[in-house]
Amino acid sequence: MLRTITGGITSPQGFRAAGVKAGIKQSGKEDVAVIYSVVPAAAAAVFTTNDMAAAPVIVSREHIKGGVLSAIVVNSGCANACTGEQGMANAQEMVKQTAELLNISPQTVLVSSTGIIGVNLPMEKVSAGIRQAVAQLSVEGYDSAMQAIMTTDTFAKTVAYEFIMGDVPVRIAGIAKGAGMIHPNMATMLGYITTDANISSALLKQALEEAVSLTFNMITVDGDTSTNDTVCVMANGQSGNSLLDSAADPQYPLFVEALQTVCRYLAQQVVRDGEGATKFLEITVKGARNFEQGKQAAMSIAKSPLVKTAFFGQDPNWGRILCAVGYSGTNTDPVRTSLSIGGVTIVKAGLGAQYDEGTLRKVMSEKDITIVVDLGLGETQATVWTCDFSYEYVKINGEYHT
């Protein structure tokens, strides 16, 4: 049983955080964060599959191979992507400075950046920010750290739980940022999870990859996979539970459930904060031959600009939904396909069905809407989360650089 607690990313024992205003963002808001474990932590991470991966992603991919982290350093306001050798040097300098200030190995520091692509980091400001953040590390620094990783986000995305594992209270918490350029093939823009569970890095990696495949991998806002996507989890063992090092351990499913719950909540919050979003859409494709087919069909619907704009306009144009299923490449059979929106069946066996228009109008006016497509081909289902496209989405992205 998971119990919601306060304290954000520093609620698990042994974690400290801080976020400061270094002057990278034109807004003057917090833009450098450090998250620190007082003891070395087992760690795992997943990164973007974009071939144009940013310099911090390239550096962090190497560091996470050791399976141990002590700190995470993050800047917002500049992605440090497509910045060549200088970008790599800057990412490595961020790691070096953080490690020296904390007296830890550079190999145990993960680095992330988010913001505008193709711009070099203002390293004097970044360096000053890192020094200030390290000096301010505290249990109370969770909110400022959350603020420092945000860009176009309109609200903070954070959650923390406590659960019992082997008669020991264990805590797990997470923060995430992301509102646009969200179509990850592994994660969201940036996500960080802390836990005081005692678990091996190998098993932690397995648990994270499974959790991401069912949560962060099942969201889309605009179909664009970022150059900087990172999700990282640190487990420092400070709860004192007996070491989890086998998936056969009866306590392991408890940890998996907790990790997946954190990831699912954060992933859904990213979608709810999609740039200009007015609707939160949960799309389930059932009756699929396998999970991959269900996900492919659901994601095809979720990425369709025509579907997304129809929901913004509260127009139950079901032809757009079936069209997206049809071109998804899943070899569906029209005469077996059915569709419902908000529990109202509007397509049966590939044909329009009789339904109450007043009821459907009410469904379409809601903020949270469920769409269920039954392919009638198997026993498996997959659920994807997305949002609509509004006028505001175009405005935000049309003016993002300027």
Salt bridges, closest charged atoms under 4 A:
GLU62 OE2 - LYS65 NZ 2.95
ASP153 OD2 - LYS157 NZ 2.69
GLU162 OE1 - ARG3 NH2 2.70
GLU162 OE2 - ARG171 NE 2.95
GLU209 OE2 - LYS205 NZ 2.71
ASP273 OD2 - LYS157 NZ 2.69
ASP333 OD2 - ARG336 NE 3.65
GLU357 OE1 - ARG361 NH1 3.98
GLU366 OE2 - LYS362 NZ 3.27
ASP368 OD2 - ARG272 NH2 2.86
GLU399 OE1 - LYS395 NZ 3.38
